[in-house]
Amino acid sequence: MAACMDATRCVPTGDVSLDLVKIEDNEAGSTVVDVHQVVRDLSGNILKGQIVQHVYSFRDGLIERMDIRKPATEPTHESSN
């Protein structure tokens, strides 16, 4: 992760990690990927942890568009006890 002053000067501001939670196709034909996103500062402190969705739209077998959004509801995590 970086803060950019312009197209050539960026300063590192932290780290983002993504963990896959779920993948499914929606009624519009897009693929919706739920991920757990954790943002840390340069010292490793967690700044934010949340579930976000990456929504992929396809045309002719290629990714045409990718959007990032908050899910309408938080996904439930089933335990395997």
C-alpha positions in Angstrom: 0.0 0.0 0.0 1.3 3.4 -0.8 0.4 7.1 -0.8 1.3 8.7 -4.2 2.1 12.3 -4.6 2.1 11.9 -8.4 2.6 9.2 -11.0 6.3 8.8 -10.1 6.6 9.4 -6.3 5.0 6.9 -3.9 5.7 6.4 -0.2 4.9 3.1 1.5 2.1 3.5 4.1 1.3 -0.1 5.1 0.4 -3.6 4.1 -2.9 -5.2 2.9 -3.6 -8.9 3.2 -6.6 -10.7 1.7 -7.9 -14.1 2.7 -10.5 -15.9 0.5 -13.8 -16.5 2.3 -16.3 -17.5 -0.5 -16.8 -17.5 -4.3 -20.2 -17.6 -6.0 -21.9 -16.4 -9.2 -24.7 -13.9 -8.9 -28.0 -13.6 -10.9 -26.4 -11.0 -13.2 -23.7 -13.5 -14.3 -20.9 -11.9 -12.3 -18.5 -13.7 -10.0 -18.6 -12.4 -6.4 -15.6 -13.1 -4.2 -15.8 -12.4 -0.4 -12.4 -11.7 1.1 -11.3 -10.8 4.6 -9.1 -7.7 4.2 -6.7 -6.6 6.9 -4.8 -3.3 6.6 -1.7 -2.8 8.7 0.6 0.2 9.2 4.4 0.0 8.6 4.8 -1.2 12.3 2.4 -4.1 11.7 -0.4 -2.7 13.8 -3.9 -3.5 12.4 -5.6 -0.4 11.2 -8.7 -2.1 9.8 -10.1 -5.6 9.3 -13.3 -6.2 7.3 -15.0 -8.4 4.7 -15.2 -6.9 1.2 -16.4 -8.3 -2.1 -14.6 -8.3 -5.3 -17.2 -8.5 -8.1 -15.9 -9.6 -11.5 -17.9 -9.1 -14.8 -16.8 -11.0 -17.9 -17.1 -10.4 -21.6 -15.9 -13.0 -24.2 -14.3 -15.0 -21.5 -12.2 -12.1 -20.2 -12.5 -9.9 -17.1 -14.2 -6.8 -18.3 -14.6 -5.1 -15.0 -13.7 -5.6 -11.3 -15.5 -3.7 -8.5 -14.8 -3.7 -4.8 -17.8 -3.2 -2.5 -19.0 -3.8 1.0 -21.3 -6.9 1.3 -25.0 -6.3 1.9 -24.7 -8.6 5.0 -21.7 -10.1 6.7 -21.1 -13.7 5.6 -21.5 -16.4 8.3 -18.6 -18.7 9.2 -19.7 -22.2 10.0 -17.5 -24.2 12.4 -16.4 -27.7 11.6 -16.8 -29.0 15.2 
